[in-house]
Amino acid sequence: MRSSKPAACTVDTDDPRHYEDFVRLGHTRNAVVAVSQRIGGRCRERLPPAASRLGVIPSGIRVPPARARGQAGPLRVIYSG
């Protein structure tokens, strides 16, 4: 049963415990956010009625392929912290 106050949850890891919590509580949430397509798909498989309230917001950023640049010689690094 949903509360009169909106509630959302995030499934942010592929740990089985998080899926267990989602199955137990997902029907009580107005919105569910998964942090990857893979996790979102697994949530939809485990609790199909929540699929219409489930969205995916990827965590992290896409990292472009690294390219070697610069001149040959010693690597100079600045470390702060």
N, C-alpha and C positions, 0 to 999 in steps of 0.2 A: 504494500500500500504506500503510495507516495504522500509525502507531507504537503501542506499547502505552501510551504516555502521551497523555492527551487534548490535543487542539490545536484551537483555534478561530481564525477570522479575521473581520475586519470589512471590508465593502465600503462605504466611506464617501464616495465621490464618483462622479460619472457619467463620469469620465475613461476613455477606452478602455483605457489601460494597466492600470487596476485590474481591468477585466473580463478582460483577457488573463492577468493573474496569477491571478485566480479560476479561470479555466478550467484553467490549468496546475496549480494547487495545491488546488483545491476538493475533489477526490476524496480528498485526504489529511487533510482536516479533519473532526473529529467534530461541529463546529457552525460555522455561518456566520451572521453578523449583518449585515443590510443596514440602512442608516439611513433608508430611505424605501420605501414600497410600490413606487414606480417602479423603484428600483434592485433591490429584491428580485425584481420581475417579470422584469427583464432578466437577472438571475443565473439564475433558473429556466429562461429560454429558452436561455441559453448552456450550461448544465450541468444538464439535467433530473434525473440521478441524485442530485444534491445537494439537490433540493427538500425532501425530508423532513427534512433537517438544517438548513434555512434558516429563520431567524426575522427579523422586522422589529422594530427598536427605533428609533422616530423620534428624530432629534436635534432639539434646539430645543424651543420651547414654542409653543402657539397664542397669538397676540396678539389680544386683542379689538379691535374697531374703535375708533379714537380718537374721543373726543368733546370738543368745545370746551367748556371750563368756565372759570369765573372771571369777573373783571370786566375791562372794557375798560381799557386803560392799558398802560404799558410792561411788557415781559416781564422778569421778574427770574429770573436763573439763578444757581445756586450751582455752582461747579466746584471740585473737589478733586482735585489730582493734578498 
